[in-house]
């Protein structure tokens, strides 16, 4: 039965997933465009980068959501039961990705895979769901990822959503998961 479910899901493309990788909230400068940043701030940012670069890659705050507005700004679902339309969001924050510093520029390179499991069986896997290589003039100290899912065609059951987050520069990967349930709609 599960194999048939997987084949049907692949054929009908009922499992839709997208990823938005966004930088921390940017606020407009209060001063003139040519204002200089206090060098102590840049020193602190470099200290944070050193700590991140030398720490183990991790994921925190993985949450099923009804709405995501930005970094650390989201509305969690009240339960792990997915809404009847099968649509929901998954929010998470990667930690300790590697930032390469060269010639006054900062580079990160990350990839996300995802899988959905029914019990212990993987019923859907998507490699390289999202690949992001960023080169910036400013260090990226925080970011979040958002996955949008539409699972309305899956039958009722207890599932697990897994994210496999890979840091291509650090050559590390981490997996995080969250359980969810699809229940039969009332009246069926």
Secondary structure, 3 states (H helix, E strand, C coil): CHHHHHHHHHHHCCCEEEEEEEECCCCCCCCCCCCCCCHHHHHHHHHHHHHHHCCCCEEEEEEEEEEEEECCEEEECCCCECCCCCEEEEEEEEECCCCEEECCEEEEEEEEEEEEEECCEEEEEEEEEEEEEEEECCCCCCEEEEEEEECCCCCCEEEEEEEEEEECCCCEEEEEEEEEEECCCCCC
